[in-house]
Amino acid sequence: MNIARLKNFTEIVKNNFNISATAEKLYTSQPTLSKQMKMLEDELGLALFTRKGKNLVGLTPMGEQVMELAKGVVAQVDQIGQLSSREQLATSGVLRIATTHTMARYKLPAAITAFSRRYPEVTIHLHQGAPAQLAQMVQNGDVEMAIATESMHLFDELAAVPCYRWGRSVVVPHGHPLLDCQPLSMGDLARYPLITYVFGFTGRSKMDVAFGRHGLSPRIVLTATDTDIIKHYVRLGMGVGVIATAAFDEGDKENLVALNIDHLIASSVAHVCLRRHAHLRDYMYDFIHLFAPHVSRETVQLSLLNQPQATQLATLPWL
């Protein structure tokens, strides 16, 4: 069986059955690619695509089955092709990481700094977005890994390695009435306008669940994907901020106070998200270890093979 045709088949599906776009990406012509797909169907004796006129619009039931198998074959072939250059590339190359602003700003700098000292010939590209976007980047092969909290479980083809637990804090200006509420309750928070993360972003859903459990509806006046924006608008007096505790640093203490609310809202878990069966170079394993020293290479490898070790989330260290 022609492996190149299988690979081109998976690329067509990845590009939403757009032959022209796929041909451009693969540096070939549309007629050549169409001919290869016809030859693949003839070789298999199967109709792989559903068609509308001359256009491909989807996969047949058998085409879907072939696609699932082809992805595994293509991934393994890619790994074989990389083996010969593994030693040469072990200390040089590009590491593309998709993550949230909060992670990039507050938790990754130490790991990135240490990694850059160890691998000066590796260029790091940071991509930011919402968790669902980050997972999609990994699935598409646009990045090697994503580091985020929510939406990782929505992608069956990805391995999500749990790394840390993290909690939330309320941030208010000095002298705010909430500072006199001990212990702080959900009812106390519900009395004030809130500024927090966009839904589906950095554990926001758990906050909404906590309010709902008490029969309360939060009055959210502003949402943002950037923790620094949230703190800025708290300083302007627009409302009370709810942020990841790790995103409150020494510089914030001059005009803000953080009140831990782990007793009100369940902690969330940060994951390193990888594409299953992906080939990771040694320096990629090292980066994960620098970010989460308690996560072993074996744990990562088992996750990539869809054999994740049982992880007690409650025992994970805190960010």
Number of C-alpha atoms within 10 A of each C-alpha: 8 10 13 11 18 21 18 18 24 19 20 20 19 13 14 13 20 16 20 17 16 23 19 11 12 12 9 12 15 16 12 11 20 16 12 18 20 17 14 20 15 12 11 12 9 14 16 24 21 14 13 9 7 6 12 18 15 16 18 15 13 12 18 15 12 18 19 11 12 18 17 14 15 17 17 15 13 14 16 12 11 15 13 10 10 14 12 10 17 16 16 15 15 16 17 19 22 29 26 23 20 20 21 17 14 16 15 15 13 11 16 16 12 13 21 14 10 14 17 11 14 18 13 14 12 15 17 19 16 21 23 18 16 25 31 19 21 23 22 12 14 14 22 21 28 29 28 29 30 21 18 25 14 11 16 12 16 23 27 28 25 22 23 23 19 20 20 25 21 23 29 23 23 15 11 12 10 21 16 9 10 8 11 17 14 20 14 13 20 15 13 17 15 22 26 28 25 16 16 16 21 28 27 19 15 16 21 15 15 16 18 13 11 11 11 16 15 18 14 16 13 17 16 14 20 17 25 17 16 24 25 13 15 22 19 9 11 16 23 25 29 26 27 26 19 16 19 21 10 8 8 17 13 9 12 19 18 21 16 18 19 13 13 15 19 17 21 21 23 24 21 23 30 27 27 21 20 19 19 19 18 14 20 18 16 18 19 22 17 18 21 18 12 14 18 13 15 12 17 25 21 16 21 23 13 16 12 16 13 7 12 8 14 11 9 17 13 15 17
